[in-house]
């Protein structure tokens, strides 16, 4: 069952994060990290994660460790990131609607052979997807492709951060129910676009996959920001629902935490931290001093 995170991240980063590891020893990486400061000593940290990887990586550094130690809580997209059963239950609650047309009928004729070939190759029961709403079918296909490419959410950096910060309070910006409800609330036309993007993800080249994974690993925001202008996030309605609107909501929550005196370490998907509509940019616009430190 699909278990977490922004669909765009899965397709652009987690699903296609190939080539990061080719040796037994975890490869060191330096994801982007920011420090947020206020005039009365307020502090927060923003850390860009990737939600799935083929193997563990060495993501900790002295700067990241210092930020985690200095914080008083961990803030994530979903607090119970390791509770797959609970997240699966939320998915199942929204997944199916009686009387839906077959999935193939919800795709343009040109995409139907591609879907049939994908289902046959991966051994997926098409009748299962026929019962799913279009957004849910898209996420199921995304997870199937993630597994085929060898990427595993168990190696995701959000989970690794949660393990590293055990013992500190954990808060969430959305939670599984709210995050999945974003997809469920999309108009059917937009949901069908997600299906098309999921199928397109099946054709992504390994070179492109390695490029995106490498960009996350070294904190290359230019590459990640450019990715937010392509594919589904190039569509204005989907971009607003899945990225821009969420970033604004999160900026408001972080702003409130800082004003209450909290010192949060905020670990979210790296695409939320790239570009003019990113969480760092929105917090700077609210008057906080935001400085990249890694």
C-alpha positions as CSV (number, residue, x, y, z in Angstrom):
1,X,0.0,0.0,0.0
2,X,1.2,3.5,-0.8
3,X,2.5,4.8,2.5
4,X,3.5,8.5,2.4
5,X,4.6,11.7,1.0
6,X,4.0,14.0,-1.8
7,X,3.4,12.1,-5.1
8,X,5.6,14.5,-6.9
9,X,8.5,13.6,-4.6
10,X,8.0,10.0,-5.2
11,X,8.0,10.3,-9.0
12,X,10.8,12.8,-9.1
13,X,13.0,11.7,-6.2
14,X,12.0,8.7,-4.2
15,X,10.7,6.5,-7.1
16,X,13.7,7.2,-9.3
17,X,16.5,7.5,-6.7
18,X,18.8,5.1,-8.5
19,X,22.5,4.9,-8.5
20,X,23.2,6.6,-5.2
21,X,24.8,3.4,-3.9
22,X,27.0,1.0,-5.7
23,X,29.2,-0.1,-2.8
24,X,28.7,-1.8,0.6
25,X,29.7,1.3,2.6
26,X,26.9,4.0,2.7
27,X,27.8,6.9,0.5
28,X,28.1,10.2,2.3
29,X,25.6,12.9,1.2
30,X,25.1,16.5,2.1
31,X,21.4,17.4,1.7
32,X,20.4,21.1,2.1
33,X,20.0,22.5,5.6
34,X,18.9,26.0,6.6
35,X,19.0,27.9,9.9
36,X,16.1,30.2,10.7
37,X,16.6,33.0,13.3
38,X,14.5,35.7,14.9
39,X,15.3,39.0,16.6
40,X,14.7,37.5,20.1
41,X,16.9,34.5,19.7
42,X,14.3,32.2,18.1
43,X,15.7,29.4,16.0
44,X,14.5,26.6,13.7
45,X,16.2,24.4,11.1
46,X,14.9,23.2,7.7
47,X,16.3,20.0,6.4
48,X,15.5,18.6,2.9
49,X,14.7,14.8,2.9
50,X,14.1,12.2,0.3
51,X,11.3,9.8,1.0
52,X,12.8,6.5,-0.5
53,X,16.2,5.2,-1.5
54,X,17.6,1.9,-2.7
55,X,19.9,1.7,0.3
56,X,20.9,3.7,3.4
57,X,23.2,6.7,2.9
58,X,25.4,8.5,5.3
59,X,23.3,11.7,5.7
60,X,24.5,12.9,9.1
61,X,27.1,15.7,9.3
62,X,28.4,17.8,12.1
63,X,26.1,20.6,11.1
64,X,23.0,18.4,10.9
65,X,23.9,16.7,14.2
66,X,24.4,20.1,15.9
67,X,21.0,21.3,14.6
68,X,19.2,18.2,15.8
69,X,20.8,18.5,19.2
70,X,20.0,22.2,19.6
71,X,16.3,21.7,18.6
72,X,13.6,20.9,21.1
73,X,11.3,18.9,18.7
74,X,11.1,17.2,15.4
75,X,8.5,18.4,12.9
76,X,7.7,16.2,9.9
77,X,5.0,16.0,7.2
78,X,3.7,12.9,9.0
79,X,4.6,12.2,12.6
80,X,3.9,8.5,12.6
81,X,6.0,7.9,9.5
82,X,6.9,4.4,10.6
83,X,3.3,3.3,11.2
84,X,2.6,1.7,7.8
85,X,-0.6,0.0,9.0
86,X,-2.2,3.2,10.2
87,X,-1.3,5.0,6.9
88,X,-2.6,2.1,4.9
89,X,-5.9,2.3,6.8
90,X,-6.2,6.0,5.9
91,X,-5.5,5.2,2.3
92,X,-8.2,2.4,2.3
93,X,-10.7,4.8,3.9
94,X,-10.5,7.1,0.8
95,X,-9.3,4.7,-1.9
96,X,-12.4,3.1,-3.4
97,X,-15.8,4.4,-4.7
98,X,-18.5,2.1,-6.1
99,X,-19.6,2.4,-9.7
100,X,-16.4,3.9,-11.1
101,X,-15.7,3.3,-14.8
102,X,-12.8,0.9,-15.5
103,X,-9.4,2.5,-15.2
104,X,-8.7,2.2,-18.9
105,X,-11.7,4.3,-19.6
106,X,-10.4,7.1,-17.5
107,X,-7.3,7.4,-19.6
108,X,-6.9,8.9,-23.1
109,X,-6.9,6.1,-25.8
110,X,-3.3,6.7,-26.5
111,X,-2.3,5.8,-22.9
112,X,-4.3,2.6,-22.6
113,X,-1.8,0.3,-24.2
114,X,0.9,1.7,-22.0
115,X,-1.2,0.9,-18.9
116,X,-2.0,-2.6,-20.1
117,X,1.7,-3.3,-20.7
118,X,2.7,-1.9,-17.3
119,X,0.1,-4.0,-15.5
120,X,1.1,-7.2,-17.3
121,X,4.8,-6.6,-16.8
122,X,4.4,-5.9,-13.1
123,X,1.8,-8.6,-12.4
124,X,-0.8,-6.1,-11.1
125,X,-4.5,-7.0,-11.0
126,X,-6.2,-4.4,-13.1
127,X,-9.6,-5.1,-11.5
128,X,-8.1,-3.9,-8.2
129,X,-7.3,-0.6,-9.8
130,X,-10.8,-0.4,-11.4
131,X,-12.2,-0.1,-7.9
132,X,-9.9,2.7,-6.9
133,X,-10.4,6.4,-7.5
134,X,-8.1,7.9,-10.1
135,X,-5.8,9.6,-7.6
136,X,-5.4,6.3,-5.6
137,X,-4.7,4.3,-8.7
138,X,-2.0,6.7,-9.6
139,X,-0.4,6.4,-6.2
140,X,-0.6,2.6,-6.4
141,X,1.1,2.6,-9.8
142,X,3.8,4.9,-8.4
143,X,4.5,2.5,-5.6
144,X,4.7,-0.4,-8.0
145,X,7.3,1.5,-10.0
146,X,9.2,2.5,-6.9
147,X,9.5,-1.2,-6.0
148,X,10.6,-2.1,-9.5
149,X,13.4,0.5,-9.4
150,X,14.6,-0.9,-6.1
151,X,13.8,2.2,-4.0
152,X,12.5,1.5,-0.5
153,X,10.7,4.0,1.9
154,X,12.4,2.1,4.7
155,X,15.6,3.8,3.6
156,X,13.9,7.3,3.4
157,X,15.7,10.1,5.2
158,X,12.5,11.2,7.0
159,X,12.4,7.8,8.8
160,X,16.2,8.0,9.5
161,X,15.7,11.5,11.0
162,X,12.9,10.2,13.2
163,X,15.1,7.4,14.4
164,X,18.0,9.8,15.1
165,X,15.8,12.1,17.1
166,X,14.0,9.5,19.2
167,X,13.3,10.9,22.7
168,X,12.3,14.4,21.4
169,X,8.7,15.4,20.8
170,X,7.4,14.9,17.3
171,X,4.9,17.2,15.6
172,X,3.4,17.0,12.1
173,X,2.6,19.6,9.5
174,X,-0.2,17.5,7.9
175,X,-0.5,13.8,8.9
176,X,-1.5,10.9,6.7
177,X,-5.3,11.7,6.6
178,X,-4.8,15.3,5.6
179,X,-2.1,14.5,3.1
180,X,-4.1,11.8,1.3
181,X,-7.2,14.0,1.5
182,X,-5.4,16.6,-0.7
183,X,-5.4,14.0,-3.5
184,X,-9.0,12.9,-2.8
185,X,-10.2,16.5,-3.1
186,X,-8.7,17.0,-6.5
187,X,-11.2,17.3,-9.4
188,X,-11.5,14.2,-11.4
189,X,-9.8,15.9,-14.4
190,X,-6.8,16.6,-12.2
191,X,-6.8,13.0,-10.8
192,X,-6.7,11.6,-14.3
193,X,-3.7,13.9,-15.0
194,X,-2.0,12.2,-12.1
195,X,-2.6,8.8,-13.8
196,X,-0.9,10.1,-16.9
197,X,2.1,11.3,-14.9
198,X,2.3,8.0,-13.1
199,X,2.5,6.2,-16.5
200,X,5.0,8.7,-17.7
201,X,7.1,7.9,-14.7
202,X,7.4,4.3,-15.9
203,X,9.4,5.6,-18.9
204,X,11.8,7.8,-17.0
205,X,15.4,6.9,-17.9
206,X,17.9,5.8,-15.3
207,X,20.2,8.7,-16.3
208,X,17.4,11.2,-15.3
209,X,16.8,9.2,-12.1
210,X,20.5,9.4,-11.1
211,X,20.6,13.1,-11.9
212,X,17.7,13.9,-9.5
213,X,19.0,11.6,-6.8
214,X,22.4,13.2,-7.0
215,X,20.9,16.7,-6.9
216,X,19.2,15.8,-3.6
217,X,22.4,14.2,-2.3
218,X,24.4,17.3,-2.7
219,X,21.7,19.9,-2.1
220,X,21.6,21.2,-5.6
221,X,18.5,23.4,-5.4
222,X,18.7,24.6,-8.9
223,X,18.0,21.1,-10.3
224,X,15.3,20.5,-7.7
225,X,13.6,23.8,-8.4
226,X,13.6,23.1,-12.1
227,X,11.9,19.8,-11.4
228,X,9.1,21.6,-9.7
229,X,8.3,23.3,-13.0
230,X,8.0,20.1,-15.0
231,X,5.4,17.3,-15.2
232,X,2.5,17.5,-12.8
233,X,3.9,20.4,-11.0
234,X,4.0,22.3,-14.2
235,X,0.2,22.3,-14.2
236,X,-1.0,25.4,-12.3
237,X,-3.9,23.7,-10.4
238,X,-1.8,20.7,-9.4
239,X,1.1,22.9,-8.4
240,X,-1.1,24.9,-6.1
241,X,-2.7,21.9,-4.5
242,X,0.4,19.8,-4.1
243,X,3.2,22.2,-3.5
244,X,2.6,26.0,-3.3
245,X,-0.5,25.9,-1.1
246,X,1.0,23.4,1.2
247,X,4.2,25.5,1.5
248,X,2.2,28.5,2.5
249,X,0.3,26.5,5.1
250,X,3.5,25.1,6.5
251,X,5.2,28.5,6.7
252,X,2.3,29.7,8.8
253,X,2.7,26.8,11.2
254,X,6.4,27.2,11.5
255,X,6.0,31.0,12.0
256,X,3.6,30.2,14.9
257,X,6.0,27.7,16.4
258,X,8.8,30.3,16.4
259,X,6.6,32.9,17.9
260,X,5.7,30.6,20.8
261,X,9.4,30.0,21.5
262,X,9.8,26.5,20.0
263,X,13.1,25.5,18.4
264,X,12.0,22.9,15.8
265,X,14.1,20.8,13.5
266,X,11.8,20.5,10.4
267,X,12.5,17.6,8.0
268,X,10.4,17.8,4.8
269,X,10.8,16.7,1.2
270,X,13.5,18.7,-0.5
271,X,11.3,20.1,-3.2
272,X,9.4,22.1,-0.6
273,X,12.7,23.9,0.1
274,X,13.6,25.0,-3.5
275,X,12.5,28.1,-5.3
276,X,10.6,31.3,-4.8
277,X,7.6,29.6,-3.3
278,X,9.6,27.4,-1.0
279,X,9.5,27.2,2.8
280,X,12.7,29.1,3.3
281,X,11.6,31.9,0.9
282,X,8.2,32.2,2.6
283,X,9.7,32.4,6.1
284,X,12.1,35.1,4.9
285,X,9.1,37.0,3.6
286,X,7.6,36.8,7.1
287,X,10.6,38.6,8.5
288,X,12.7,35.7,9.7
289,X,16.4,35.5,8.9
290,X,16.9,32.4,6.8
291,X,20.5,31.2,6.1
292,X,21.6,28.1,4.3
293,X,24.2,26.4,6.4
294,X,24.7,23.2,4.3
